[in-house]
Amino acid sequence: MNDLQDRIADLKQALLAAKELSLTKLAARIQELGFRCQKCGECCQGEDNSVVVFPEEIRRIRTATGLLWLEVAGPPEEGEWDKDGCFHTLEWRLVKKGAFKGASCRFYQNGRCTIYSCRPILCRTYPFYLDNGELMHSECRGLGCKIESEEADELAEQLLKRHLLEIQEAILLLERYRDFERGEAKEGGECIVHDSEGEHRISQGKLVG
């Protein structure tokens, strides 16, 4: 198998392992660590604010807000150029209020999330995430606070759902990914975003495919 097929096979094994994770143990660990959102908005602001959002999540936000796709999410800056001068990158990120470094999420306004009911699953599970089945967490002032067992159960369920979704999305991305000959940037080149649905082309600031 080539590298791409190897990665897909590894992800499929990881998916099987993820389906065997114990929600009971995960919830118990969350309750042991403790968490209570302080509504400080720090996770919605600053240089480290970068929220991966999947196609179906973008559509849900669009339905709730009436915004265009690129008004909800955009391509990350990391990527490579092909021989035709097109920029290739992976997945989508929630749009920020400005292009400047450290800009806040565009949906964080007046100290609140304006898409709270349809916010991405990454936001729903912050500051926790699963890495190879192990519970990890980012820095957050809400850690260590008392959490009720029902809330820990709900958070554990959302975390496992996110973990499975991330693996499934990665598998679909790689299965649909078409490699390209590398090159250099050219004026007027398109941006091509690879995700679980295939390729999406952005030309002159508009989504064209």
C-alpha positions as CSV (number, residue, x, y, z in Angstrom):
1,M,0.0,0.0,0.0
2,N,1.1,3.6,-0.6
3,D,1.3,6.2,2.2
4,L,-2.3,7.4,1.5
5,Q,-3.8,3.9,1.7
6,D,-1.7,3.3,4.9
7,R,-3.1,6.4,6.5
8,I,-6.7,5.5,5.6
9,A,-6.2,2.0,7.0
10,D,-4.8,3.4,10.2
11,L,-7.7,5.7,10.5
12,K,-10.2,2.9,10.0
13,Q,-8.5,1.0,12.9
14,A,-8.7,4.1,15.0
15,L,-12.4,4.4,14.2
16,L,-13.0,0.8,15.4
17,A,-11.0,1.5,18.6
18,A,-13.0,4.7,19.2
19,K,-16.3,2.8,19.0
20,E,-15.1,0.7,21.9
21,L,-14.4,3.6,24.3
22,S,-16.4,3.6,27.5
23,L,-18.7,6.6,28.0
24,T,-18.9,5.7,31.7
25,K,-15.1,5.9,32.2
26,L,-14.9,9.1,30.1
27,A,-17.6,10.8,32.1
28,A,-16.0,9.8,35.4
29,R,-12.7,11.2,34.2
30,I,-14.4,14.5,33.3
31,Q,-16.0,14.7,36.7
32,E,-12.7,14.0,38.3
33,L,-11.1,16.9,36.5
34,G,-14.0,19.2,36.9
35,F,-15.3,21.9,34.6
36,R,-17.6,24.8,34.6
37,C,-17.8,27.3,31.8
38,Q,-17.0,30.8,33.2
39,K,-18.5,32.6,30.2
40,C,-15.3,34.6,29.8
41,G,-15.1,34.2,26.0
42,E,-11.4,33.6,26.0
43,C,-11.8,30.5,23.8
44,C,-13.6,32.7,21.2
45,Q,-10.8,35.3,21.1
46,G,-7.1,35.7,20.6
47,E,-4.3,34.3,18.5
48,D,-5.0,30.6,19.3
49,N,-8.7,30.9,18.3
50,S,-9.1,28.6,15.3
51,V,-12.2,26.4,15.1
52,V,-12.2,23.6,12.6
53,V,-15.7,23.3,11.2
54,F,-17.0,20.5,8.9
55,P,-19.3,20.9,5.9
56,E,-22.6,19.8,7.6
57,E,-21.8,22.2,10.5
58,I,-21.3,25.0,8.0
59,R,-24.7,24.3,6.5
60,R,-26.4,24.3,9.9
61,I,-24.9,27.7,10.7
62,R,-25.9,29.0,7.3
63,T,-29.5,27.8,7.8
64,A,-29.6,29.5,11.2
65,T,-28.0,32.8,10.1
66,G,-28.7,33.2,6.4
67,L,-25.0,33.8,5.7
68,L,-23.1,32.7,2.7
69,W,-20.6,29.8,3.0
70,L,-17.6,32.0,3.0
71,E,-19.2,34.3,5.5
72,V,-19.3,31.4,7.9
73,A,-16.1,29.6,7.2
74,G,-12.9,30.0,5.2
75,P,-9.7,28.2,4.3
76,P,-6.8,28.0,6.7
77,E,-3.5,29.7,5.7
78,E,-1.5,26.5,5.8
79,G,-1.2,24.7,2.4
80,E,0.8,24.3,-0.8
81,W,0.7,25.7,-4.4
82,D,0.3,23.6,-7.5
83,K,1.9,24.0,-10.9
84,D,-1.0,26.2,-12.1
85,G,-0.6,28.6,-9.2
86,C,-3.6,27.3,-7.2
87,F,-3.4,27.1,-3.4
88,H,-4.4,23.8,-1.8
89,T,-5.4,23.5,1.8
90,L,-7.5,21.2,4.1
91,E,-10.8,21.7,5.9
92,W,-12.4,24.9,7.0
93,R,-12.2,27.3,9.9
94,L,-14.8,29.6,11.3
95,V,-14.4,33.1,10.0
96,K,-12.9,35.8,12.3
97,K,-13.9,39.5,12.6
98,G,-10.8,40.6,10.8
99,A,-7.7,39.4,9.0
100,F,-5.4,40.7,11.8
101,K,-3.6,38.3,14.1
102,G,-5.5,37.5,17.2
103,A,-8.9,38.4,15.8
104,S,-12.0,37.0,17.6
105,C,-14.5,34.7,16.1
106,R,-17.0,36.7,14.0
107,F,-19.9,35.0,15.9
108,Y,-18.6,36.2,19.3
109,Q,-20.4,39.6,19.8
110,N,-21.1,41.6,22.9
111,G,-19.7,38.9,25.2
112,R,-21.8,36.1,23.8
113,C,-21.9,33.4,21.0
114,T,-24.6,34.4,18.5
115,I,-24.7,30.8,17.1
116,Y,-24.7,29.0,20.4
117,S,-27.6,26.6,19.5
118,C,-25.8,25.5,16.3
119,R,-22.2,26.0,17.3
120,P,-19.6,23.5,16.0
121,I,-18.9,20.4,18.1
122,L,-15.4,21.6,18.8
123,C,-16.9,24.5,20.7
124,R,-19.4,22.3,22.4
125,T,-16.7,20.1,23.9
126,Y,-14.0,22.8,24.7
127,P,-11.7,22.6,26.5
128,F,-11.6,18.8,26.2
129,Y,-10.6,16.6,23.3
130,L,-9.7,12.9,22.7
131,D,-6.2,12.0,21.5
132,N,-5.9,8.3,20.6
133,G,-8.7,7.7,23.0
134,E,-7.1,9.6,25.9
135,L,-8.9,12.5,27.4
136,M,-6.9,15.7,27.0
137,H,-7.7,19.4,27.6
138,S,-6.6,22.9,26.6
139,E,-5.9,25.7,29.1
140,C,-9.2,27.0,30.5
141,R,-10.1,28.9,33.6
142,G,-13.2,26.7,34.0
143,L,-11.1,23.6,34.7
144,G,-11.2,22.3,38.2
145,C,-14.7,23.6,38.9
146,K,-17.4,21.2,40.1
147,I,-19.4,19.5,37.4
148,E,-22.6,17.6,38.0
149,S,-22.7,13.9,36.9
150,E,-25.5,14.6,34.3
151,E,-23.4,17.4,32.7
152,A,-20.3,15.1,32.7
153,D,-22.3,12.4,31.0
154,E,-23.5,14.8,28.3
155,L,-20.0,16.2,27.7
156,A,-18.6,12.7,27.4
157,E,-21.3,11.8,24.8
158,Q,-20.4,14.9,22.8
159,L,-16.7,14.2,23.1
160,L,-17.1,10.7,21.7
161,K,-19.4,12.0,19.0
162,R,-16.7,14.5,18.0
163,H,-13.9,11.9,18.2
164,L,-15.8,9.6,15.8
165,L,-16.8,12.5,13.5
166,E,-13.2,13.7,13.2
167,I,-11.9,10.3,12.3
168,Q,-14.8,9.7,9.8
169,E,-14.2,13.1,8.2
170,A,-10.5,12.4,7.9
171,I,-11.2,9.1,6.2
172,L,-13.6,10.6,3.7
173,L,-11.1,13.5,3.0
174,L,-8.3,11.1,2.2
175,E,-10.5,8.8,0.1
176,R,-11.6,11.8,-2.0
177,Y,-8.2,13.6,-2.1
178,R,-6.5,14.0,-5.4
179,D,-2.8,14.8,-5.3
180,F,-1.3,17.5,-7.5
181,E,2.0,18.6,-8.9
182,R,3.6,21.2,-6.7
183,G,4.5,24.6,-8.0
184,E,4.6,28.3,-7.0
185,A,2.1,31.0,-6.4
186,K,0.8,32.9,-9.4
187,E,-1.4,36.0,-9.5
188,G,-5.1,35.2,-9.8
189,G,-4.7,31.5,-8.7
190,E,-7.6,29.8,-7.2
191,C,-7.8,28.4,-3.6
192,I,-8.8,24.7,-3.5
193,V,-10.1,23.4,-0.2
194,H,-10.0,19.6,0.2
195,D,-12.6,18.2,2.7
196,S,-14.7,15.1,3.2
197,E,-16.9,16.1,0.2
198,G,-14.0,16.5,-2.2
199,E,-12.7,19.7,-3.7
200,H,-14.2,23.2,-3.2
201,R,-12.8,26.0,-5.4
202,I,-12.6,29.6,-4.3
203,S,-12.1,32.1,-7.1
204,Q,-12.0,35.9,-6.7
205,G,-13.4,35.6,-3.2
206,K,-16.4,33.4,-4.3
207,L,-17.1,29.7,-3.8
208,V,-17.4,28.2,-7.2
209,G,-17.4,24.5,-6.5
